[in-house]
Amino acid sequence: MEEQKPKSIKTIGLLVAIFSGFIIFSNAMGALVWSVIGMEDDLNNVETETTDPISFLFAHYIEMCLIMLFIGIAYLVGGIFIRKYKLWANQMVSYISILIFLIIWGVMIAISISVGQQDGMEMFSYGAIVNALFWSTPIGLLMWFLNKKKIKKHFA
């Protein structure tokens, strides 16, 4: 008798696909709006060799959005194939989740450092860390769930 596969895996695959849709939509719209309002023209006057991480991110905003767009598309493919119990999709989503986790923490630490150096803004640096905790917790739970032995055995 074949063991029945848990529906929670299909639900997680759907949630990953939905989350990837948000990544794709938000970054595509961000790049479009950034281009339409001409923000890159204002930043061309800023040195790109600056050591400030926030200035660097703003100077390369379109590139950052395109990278996140490709990550979102890969995440979407992974979410769809998790619903079909494919092991490669499980591994791909796990690795992309690690990458997104690192991106979230990297950007939020950069924001925290940048904001913390300004007078009267120290409290906002803590907000960036709280924000990183808020967004990285579900991703950490997703990685934990996908790599549990009880769940991973259902992937082929």
Sequence and secondary structure as in RCSB ss.txt:
>XXXX:A:sequence
MEEQKPKSIKTIGLLVAIFSGFIIFSNAMGALVWSVIGMEDDLNNVETETTDPISFLFAHYIEMCLIMLFIGIAY
LVGGIFIRKYKLWANQMVSYISILIFLIIWGVMIAISISVGQQDGMEMFSYGAIVNALFWSTPIGLLMWFLNKKK
IKKHFA
>XXXX:A:secstr
      HHHHHHHHHHHHHHHHHHHHHHHHHHHHHHTTHHHHHTTS TT S HHHHHHHTHHHHHHHHHHHHHHH
HHHHHHHTTT HHHHHHHHHHHHHHHHHHHHHHHHHHHHHHTSTT HHHHHHHHHHHHHHHHHHHHHHHHHT HH
HHTT  
